[in-house]
C-alpha cells in the first residue's frame, strides 16, 4: 500500500515485519483507537521510508528501521518493538525527533531459558550425536566416552538480565553451580546460590558451559572472539541464545575444529537466515537452531498484545511503562505532548 493511499486512514500504524501467521490481535487492539495497520510487504528501507510518511506509530520486529524512515514520518509518536532488544531501532535518533520507543521486556523469558537449558543438555548428553548415530543405523556408546556427570559442573552466565535470572533455578534443578558476570552485577545483588565472577576472563576460565545473555551493542559486538575462546576449558561448551553479533563466528569454527573447546550450541547467527554454506552449519560439535528459542504460541500471543498495547497507550495520550528512552519526556519537541494539545 502506498503512503498516499493510507492518508485517508484516521490513524495508521506501520508494521515493518512480523514472524507469526496473522496480525489479528494487533488489529483488534488498535481498532479501539480508530487505527488501522499499514503492513510492509518487504520491509526493505525504501518501502519503509515511503510508508512511514503516513504512520502515527511503528511496530517493528526484526527488520532494521532506518533513521531515514523516522525522518520521513512527521506524525510518528512511538516506535514499539516486538521483543526486548533494540539493536534494529535508531533509539538515539528517535529521541532527537521526540519519538517514544517501547519494548516488551518480559517477552519469552520462559521460552529462551528453556531453549538454553535444552541446548545445554543436548551438549552435556551428546543427544544430537547419538541421534545421528542411530539414524544412520549405528548403535553403541563410543560417542559417550569422556562424558562427565552434569551435576556439580559450572554454568557461566555472560549477562544477568531477566532471561539469565529465569534460567538460574532451572539450571540449579539439574545440580549446576552458577557463576555470573556483567559489569553492573554486584555480589550483594545476586540471588542465592549465584556466585559473581570478578571479570569475564574468570568466568570463561572456570565455566564448563558459557551461556551468553547480553544485548547487541557497539560495546558487546564481538564480545567472544579468539582470545576469549582460548580462555575456556577444552571440555567446555559455548551457548548463545542472545544475538549472533556477540560471537566471532570464524574464531568459533576454529575453536571447535581445533579443539580449543568441546563444542557450541547456537540459536542465533550474525546473518539470519544463516547461509546454506555457513561455516557453522557443517561442523560436528556445533548445534545450530534457527532463532527458535523465543517461540511458543503463548509467547507470541503475549508479545503481539503487549507491543500493540504500547502503541495504543501512546495513541490514547499516555506514556507506556516500558518506554526505553525516558529522556525524551523532557524534550521540548516530545511529539506526544504536541499531539495532546493539537
Secondary structure, DSSP 8 states (H G I E B T S, - for coil): --HHHHTTSSSEEEE---SSS--HHHHHHHHTTT-EEEE-SS--HHHHHHHGGG-SEEEESSS-B-HHHHHT-TT--EEEESSS--TTB-HHHHHHHT-EEE--TTTTHHHHHHHHHHHHHHHHTTHHHHHHHHHTT---SGGGTT---STT-EEEEES-SHHHHHHHHHHHHTT-EEEEE-TT--GGGS-TTEEE-SSHHHHHHH-SEEEE-----TTTTT-B-HHHHHHS-TT-EEEE-S-GGGB-HHHHHHHHHTTSSSEEEES--SSSS--TT-TTTT-TTEEE--S-TT--HHHHHHHHHHHHHHHHHHHTT---TTBS-GGGGG-TT-HHHHHHH-
